[in-house]
Amino acid sequence: MSDDVRLSAWVHGLVQGVGFRWWTRARALELGLTGYARNTPDGRVHVIAEGSRGNCEKLVGLLRSGTTPGRVDLVVEDWGAAQSEFSGFVER
């Protein structure tokens, strides 16, 4: 687990009310990641994902792919060490 990372991604665009958090959860679970996706009051979605660096990078790629529900204009990412506080991936 010491090789695991924590991705914090702020997703900007038309990403609320379109199934975006559900879609993100499904992709994260397929990649074996833990964490959550939550709406923020300013219209963004905040994604926290923990797992291997490679799988977290795949999730970022999917978030930017143009195949998400709604419309993603920008993904701002921040990386850190995994904190191992999650047991699954949920929508908040």
N, CA, C and O atoms as a DFTB+ gen file, in Angstrom:
368 C
 N C O
     1  1       0.801      -1.197       0.000
     2  2       0.000       0.000       0.000
     3  2       0.844       1.261       0.000
     4  3       0.325       2.340      -0.287
     5  1       2.122       1.160       0.312
     6  2       2.964       2.348       0.405
     7  2       3.137       3.030      -0.952
     8  3       3.529       4.196      -1.007
     9  1       2.852       2.325      -2.044
    10  2       2.964       2.920      -3.378
    11  2       1.677       3.624      -3.796
    12  3       1.642       4.265      -4.847
    13  1       0.629       3.518      -3.002
    14  2      -0.641       4.148      -3.355
    15  2      -0.552       5.662      -3.208
    16  3       0.218       6.185      -2.402
    17  1      -1.356       6.345      -4.003
    18  2      -1.395       7.801      -3.992
    19  2      -2.818       8.275      -3.753
    20  3      -3.773       7.499      -3.812
    21  1      -2.935       9.566      -3.484
    22  2      -4.241      10.211      -3.319
    23  2      -4.350      11.298      -4.368
    24  3      -3.531      12.214      -4.432
    25  1      -5.376      11.177      -5.186
    26  2      -5.689      12.173      -6.207
    27  2      -6.835      13.040      -5.705
    28  3      -7.864      12.529      -5.263
    29  1      -6.652      14.341      -5.774
    30  2      -7.737      15.281      -5.527
    31  2      -7.945      16.020      -6.842
    32  3      -7.061      16.742      -7.303
    33  1      -9.112      15.840      -7.439
    34  2      -9.395      16.447      -8.742
    35  2     -10.631      17.328      -8.640
    36  3     -11.686      16.883      -8.187
    37  1     -10.495      18.574      -9.064
    38  2     -11.606      19.522      -9.114
    39  2     -12.057      19.598     -10.560
    40  3     -11.304      20.033     -11.431
    41  1     -13.295      19.173     -10.815
    42  2     -13.807      19.083     -12.180
    43  2     -14.748      20.263     -12.430
    44  3     -15.761      20.422     -11.748
    45  1     -14.395      21.081     -13.414
    46  2     -15.169      22.274     -13.769
    47  2     -15.966      21.996     -15.040
    48  3     -15.523      21.240     -15.903
    49  1     -17.130      22.603     -15.150
    50  2     -17.956      22.477     -16.345
    51  2     -19.401      22.220     -15.951
    52  3     -19.825      22.546     -14.842
    53  1     -20.144      21.637     -16.867
    54  2     -21.527      21.248     -16.592
    55  2     -21.484      19.815     -16.075
    56  3     -21.641      18.861     -16.837
    57  1     -21.267      19.677     -14.765
    58  2     -21.019      18.356     -14.185
    59  2     -21.953      18.026     -13.021
    60  3     -21.775      16.997     -12.369
    61  1     -22.933      18.868     -12.750
    62  2     -23.901      18.567     -11.698
    63  2     -25.274      18.355     -12.321
    64  3     -25.673      19.062     -13.247
    65  1     -25.990      17.360     -11.789
    66  2     -27.338      17.073     -12.273
    67  2     -27.378      16.314     -13.585
    68  3     -28.412      16.290     -14.253
    69  1     -26.263      15.690     -13.967
    70  2     -26.188      14.990     -15.258
    71  2     -25.684      13.551     -15.120
    72  3     -25.395      12.902     -16.125
    73  1     -25.576      13.041     -13.873
    74  2     -25.078      11.682     -13.659
    75  2     -23.571      11.573     -13.593
    76  3     -23.017      10.475     -13.657
    77  1     -22.903      12.715     -13.464
    78  2     -21.438      12.717     -13.476
    79  2     -20.832      11.975     -12.294
    80  3     -19.893      11.199     -12.469
    81  1     -21.357      12.202     -11.088
    82  2     -20.807      11.514      -9.911
    83  2     -21.014      10.011     -10.014
    84  3     -20.116       9.244      -9.667
    85  1     -22.182       9.573     -10.485
    86  2     -22.439       8.142     -10.662
    87  2     -21.442       7.549     -11.665
    88  3     -20.863       6.490     -11.422
    89  1     -21.250       8.238     -12.788
    90  2     -20.321       7.784     -13.823
    91  2     -18.899       7.685     -13.270
    92  3     -18.187       6.714     -13.527
    93  1     -18.498       8.711     -12.502
    94  2     -17.151       8.715     -11.911
    95  2     -16.987       7.559     -10.939
    96  3     -15.948       6.898     -10.925
    97  1     -18.002       7.313     -10.131
    98  2     -17.959       6.195      -9.184
    99  2     -17.782       4.871      -9.925
   100  3     -16.967       4.039      -9.528
   101  1     -18.539       4.678     -10.992
   102  2     -18.447       3.433     -11.761
   103  2     -17.045       3.250     -12.332
   104  3     -16.493       2.151     -12.264
   105  1     -16.462       4.302     -12.890
   106  2     -15.113       4.205     -13.469
   107  2     -14.078       3.938     -12.369
   108  3     -13.171       3.126     -12.555
   109  1     -14.213       4.616     -11.231
   110  2     -13.261       4.419     -10.136
   111  2     -13.316       2.990      -9.609
   112  3     -12.279       2.382      -9.342
   113  1     -14.532       2.451      -9.460
   114  2     -14.658       1.074      -8.985
   115  2     -14.059       0.092      -9.987
   116  3     -13.433      -0.891      -9.592
   117  1     -14.246       0.350     -11.279
   118  2     -13.637      -0.511     -12.303
   119  2     -12.113      -0.510     -12.194
   120  3     -11.461      -1.508     -12.499
   121  1     -11.557       0.605     -11.761
   122  2     -10.107       0.738     -11.627
   123  2      -9.598       0.304     -10.252
   124  3      -8.395       0.340      -9.994
   125  1     -10.508      -0.102      -9.375
   126  2     -10.109      -0.553      -8.047
   127  2      -9.722       0.576      -7.105
   128  3      -8.944       0.366      -6.174
   129  1     -10.253       1.765      -7.333
   130  2      -9.920       2.919      -6.507
   131  2     -10.929       3.093      -5.379
   132  3     -12.061       2.619      -5.469
   133  1     -10.516       3.768      -4.328
   134  2     -11.401       4.128      -3.227
   135  2     -11.488       5.647      -3.148
   136  3     -10.609       6.354      -3.639
   137  1     -12.560       6.143      -2.525
   138  2     -12.707       7.579      -2.357
   139  2     -14.134       8.018      -2.556
   140  3     -15.069       7.302      -2.200
   141  1     -14.308       9.221      -3.139
   142  2     -15.648       9.759      -3.343
   143  2     -15.653      10.825      -4.431
   144  3     -14.614      11.347      -4.835
   145  1     -16.861      11.124      -4.887
   146  2     -17.119      12.260      -5.780
   147  2     -18.268      13.036      -5.153
   148  3     -19.307      12.462      -4.829
   149  1     -18.080      14.351      -4.981
   150  2     -19.122      15.160      -4.347
   151  2     -19.307      16.468      -5.102
   152  3     -18.362      17.040      -5.645
   153  1     -20.559      16.921      -5.118
   154  2     -20.862      18.235      -5.675
   155  2     -20.389      19.315      -4.716
   156  3     -20.403      19.122      -3.500
   157  1     -19.970      20.453      -5.262
   158  2     -19.615      21.598      -4.440
   159  2     -20.598      22.728      -4.744
   160  3     -21.192      22.753      -5.822
   161  1     -20.775      23.655      -3.815
   162  2     -21.762      24.716      -4.008
   163  2     -21.507      25.593      -5.244
   164  3     -22.440      26.208      -5.761
   165  1     -20.275      25.657      -5.715
   166  2     -19.954      26.514      -6.865
   167  2     -20.118      25.819      -8.216
   168  3     -19.745      26.378      -9.248
   169  1     -20.680      24.591      -8.218
   170  2     -20.961      23.906      -9.479
   171  2     -19.919      22.906      -9.918
   172  3     -20.124      22.202     -10.907
   173  1     -18.803      22.822      -9.211
   174  2     -17.782      21.824      -9.552
   175  2     -18.103      20.489      -8.890
   176  3     -18.972      20.396      -8.023
   177  1     -17.380      19.460      -9.321
   178  2     -17.387      18.178      -8.622
   179  2     -15.972      17.948      -8.112
   180  3     -15.000      18.098      -8.852
   181  1     -15.870      17.582      -6.840
   182  2     -14.577      17.277      -6.218
   183  2     -14.457      15.764      -6.120
   184  3     -15.303      15.098      -5.525
   185  1     -13.399      15.235      -6.710
   186  2     -13.144      13.792      -6.709
   187  2     -11.900      13.524      -5.881
   188  3     -10.844      14.105      -6.129
   189  1     -12.026      12.649      -4.906
   190  2     -10.877      12.135      -4.152
   191  2     -10.782      10.659      -4.487
   192  3     -11.743       9.911      -4.313
   193  1      -9.626      10.243      -4.967
   194  2      -9.436       8.836      -5.315
   195  2      -8.087       8.363      -4.795
   196  3      -7.085       9.069      -4.906
   197  1      -8.069       7.173      -4.233
   198  2      -6.832       6.575      -3.753
   199  2      -6.642       5.206      -4.385
   200  3      -7.593       4.448      -4.579
   201  1      -5.392       4.913      -4.697
   202  2      -5.017       3.641      -5.295
   203  2      -3.673       3.799      -5.969
   204  3      -2.908       4.705      -5.637
   205  1      -3.385       2.931      -6.907
   206  2      -2.098       3.020      -7.595
   207  2      -2.033       4.298      -8.431
   208  3      -3.054       4.791      -8.911
   209  1      -0.828       4.824      -8.598
   210  2      -0.652       6.043      -9.394
   211  2      -1.182       5.829     -10.806
   212  3      -1.847       6.700     -11.367
   213  1      -0.886       4.675     -11.371
   214  2      -1.326       4.386     -12.730
   215  2      -2.839       4.405     -12.880
   216  3      -3.358       4.967     -13.844
   217  1      -3.550       3.797     -11.938
   218  2      -5.013       3.779     -12.024
   219  2      -5.617       5.144     -11.739
   220  3      -6.636       5.501     -12.329
   221  1      -5.007       5.913     -10.845
   222  2      -5.487       7.286     -10.616
   223  2      -5.267       8.137     -11.862
   224  3      -6.118       8.957     -12.207
   225  1      -4.143       7.953     -12.535
   226  2      -3.891       8.678     -13.785
   227  2      -4.894       8.273     -14.864
   228  3      -5.324       9.108     -15.659
   229  1      -5.268       6.990     -14.890
   230  2      -6.299       6.543     -15.830
   231  2      -7.619       7.238     -15.546
   232  3      -8.327       7.628     -16.475
   233  1      -7.962       7.399     -14.263
   234  2      -9.198       8.091     -13.918
   235  2      -9.155       9.543     -14.391
   236  3     -10.138      10.040     -14.940
   237  1      -8.042      10.221     -14.187
   238  2      -7.915      11.607     -14.674
   239  2      -8.108      11.645     -16.186
   240  3      -8.787      12.528     -16.709
   241  1      -7.510      10.691     -16.879
   242  2      -7.680      10.621     -18.331
   243  2      -9.135      10.440     -18.726
   244  3      -9.602      11.054     -19.685
   245  1      -9.855       9.601     -17.992
   246  2     -11.274       9.401     -18.263
   247  2     -12.075      10.667     -17.982
   248  3     -12.991      11.002     -18.733
   249  1     -11.732      11.377     -16.897
   250  2     -12.425      12.620     -16.580
   251  2     -12.246      13.649     -17.692
   252  3     -13.135      14.468     -17.927
   253  1     -11.101      13.615     -18.380
   254  2     -10.792      14.569     -19.450
   255  2     -11.152      14.044     -20.848
   256  3     -10.919      14.735     -21.840
   257  1     -11.705      12.857     -20.938
   258  2     -11.856      12.154     -22.214
   259  2     -12.928      12.696     -23.144
   260  3     -12.904      12.411     -24.341
   261  1     -13.867      13.472     -22.618
   262  2     -14.982      13.915     -23.445
   263  2     -16.109      12.896     -23.514
   264  3     -17.082      13.096     -24.240
   265  1     -15.986      11.796     -22.758
   266  2     -17.018      10.762     -22.769
   267  2     -17.842      10.763     -21.481
   268  3     -18.643       9.856     -21.256
   269  1     -17.650      11.762     -20.648
   270  2     -18.384      11.849     -19.385
   271  2     -19.787      12.380     -19.630
   272  3     -20.044      12.995     -20.665
   273  1     -20.694      12.152     -18.694
   274  2     -21.978      12.859     -18.759
   275  2     -21.719      14.354     -18.573
   276  3     -20.774      14.744     -17.888
   277  1     -22.547      15.173     -19.173
   278  2     -22.372      16.617     -19.045
   279  2     -21.227      17.109     -19.907
   280  3     -20.986      16.593     -20.998
   281  1     -20.525      18.111     -19.404
   282  2     -19.402      18.692     -20.146
   283  2     -18.300      19.081     -19.170
   284  3     -18.532      19.861     -18.246
   285  1     -17.126      18.551     -19.369
   286  2     -15.975      18.892     -18.536
   287  2     -15.153      19.944     -19.278
   288  3     -14.700      19.717     -20.400
   289  1     -14.969      21.095     -18.635
   290  2     -14.159      22.165     -19.218
   291  2     -12.723      22.131     -18.719
   292  3     -11.802      22.498     -19.448
   293  1     -12.528      21.694     -17.487
   294  2     -11.201      21.738     -16.875
   295  2     -11.156      20.756     -15.722
   296  3     -12.127      20.616     -14.977
   297  1     -10.022      20.071     -15.573
   298  2      -9.778      19.222     -14.406
   299  2      -8.474      19.701     -13.774
   300  3      -7.412      19.656     -14.396
   301  1      -8.575      20.158     -12.535
   302  2      -7.394      20.594     -11.787
   303  2      -7.064      19.490     -10.798
   304  3      -7.893      19.123      -9.965
   305  1      -5.849      18.961     -10.893
   306  2      -5.485      17.815     -10.064
   307  2      -4.393      18.173      -9.065
   308  3      -3.562      19.049      -9.301
   309  1      -4.424      17.469      -7.950
   310  2      -3.407      17.604      -6.916
   311  2      -3.103      16.194      -6.430
   312  3      -4.007      15.371      -6.290
   313  1      -1.841      15.920      -6.176
   314  2      -1.412      14.577      -5.802
   315  2      -0.782      14.574      -4.419
   316  3      -0.141      15.544      -4.015
   317  1      -0.969      13.479      -3.701
   318  2      -0.349      13.316      -2.391
   319  2      -0.272      11.845      -2.040
   320  3      -0.607      10.975      -2.844
   321  1       0.175      11.586      -0.827
   322  2       0.263      10.209      -0.340
   323  2      -1.123       9.727       0.073
   324  3      -1.921      10.490       0.617
   325  1      -1.394       8.469      -0.187
   326  2      -2.671       7.880       0.214
   327  2      -2.799       7.919       1.729
   328  3      -1.819       7.747       2.453
   329  1      -4.015       8.148       2.195
   330  2      -4.275       8.172       3.633
   331  2      -5.032       6.930       4.085
   332  3      -5.255       6.733       5.280
   333  1      -5.426       6.095       3.130
   334  2      -6.079       4.803       3.411
   335  2      -7.278       4.932       4.342
   336  3      -7.446       4.125       5.256
   337  1      -8.114       5.945       4.113
   338  2      -9.262       6.154       4.992
   339  2     -10.575       5.679       4.384
   340  3     -11.611       5.739       5.046
   341  1     -10.556       5.206       3.135
   342  2     -11.788       4.813       2.445
   343  2     -11.842       3.306       2.250
   344  3     -10.813       2.644       2.116
   345  1     -13.072       2.770       2.238
   346  2     -13.224       1.326       2.014
   347  2     -13.975       1.038       0.716
   348  3     -14.205      -0.127       0.394
   349  1     -14.354       2.046      -0.018
   350  2     -15.033       1.896      -1.289
   351  2     -15.019       3.228      -1.996
   352  3     -14.265       4.123      -1.615
   353  1     -15.833       3.378      -3.013
   354  2     -15.949       4.664      -3.703
   355  2     -17.423       5.056      -3.729
   356  3     -18.263       4.297      -4.211
   357  1     -17.731       6.231      -3.214
   358  2     -19.130       6.636      -3.055
   359  2     -19.401       7.999      -3.673
   360  3     -18.491       8.781      -3.947
   361  1     -20.677       8.251      -3.880
   362  2     -21.148       9.577      -4.255
   363  2     -21.551      10.284      -2.976
   364  3     -22.245       9.710      -2.137
   365  1     -21.125      11.509      -2.822
   366  2     -21.508      12.285      -1.638
   367  2     -22.347      13.465      -2.079
   368  3     -22.782      14.259      -1.245
